[in-house]
């Protein structure tokens, strides 16, 4: 079964891909660009920031940095 959805105006239906969580998205993107890899798109949501590239096989690779949400901070504070 193949899912179809849009990522920053790109149709990624039927594509293979993987997502990597990174500690510093800006540094990861800079490293990728310095290596000559084009960044296809960068976007931000209320919960995370992401950048998309393609590997040499044409697969989507997403670099992902999750934001710390206020509710997680509050939940942690109640446990301590």
N, C-alpha and C positions, 0 to 999 in steps of 0.2 A: 504494500500500500504506500502510495506517495502523497505527501502533504504538499499543499501549495499555499504560499503566503508571500507577502511583500516585505522587503527589507530596504528601507530608504529608496523606494521606487524600483528596486531590482526584483525581478521574478526569480525566485529560487526553488520553484517547484521541481521535484525530482532530483535535486542536488544532494550530494553527500557532503557532510561537514562535521566539524568537531569544534568544541569550545574549550578554551584554556583560561582558567582564572589566573589573573596576575595581581601582584601586590601594587605595582605602579604602572598604570596604563600608559601614561605619557612616556615613561622610559622605554616600555616595550614597543610602542609605536615608533619612537625615535630610533631604536635599534633595528627594527624591521626596515624602516626607510633608509637608514645608513647602509644596509645590506643590499639596497637596490630593489627591494620588493615594494611594488605599488600598493598603497592602502586604498581599497575600493570604497570604503565608507567609514565614517565615524559618527556615532550618535549616542545620545544620552536619554535615559528614561528616568522616572522618579526613583527607581531602585538600583540602577546600575549605569555604567558607561561602557561602550563597546567600540571595537574597531574590527573591520573585516578585511581579510586578505584571501588570496587563493594560493594553495600549494602547487607544486609543479605538475600534479595530476589534475588540476582544475577544481579540486575540492575546496569548499569554503572552510576557512579557519577564522574563528572569532576569538579575539582577545577580549577578556571580560573582567571588569572590576566592579564588584558589588559595593554599593554604598552602605554605610552604617545607618540603619533606620532608627528614628527616635524611639519606636516601640521596643526595639532590641536593647537600646541603652537603658530604658526604663525597666525592662524585664531583668536585665543583669543587675541593676542597682537594687532591686527588691531581693535578689538572692544573696547579696553580699552583706 
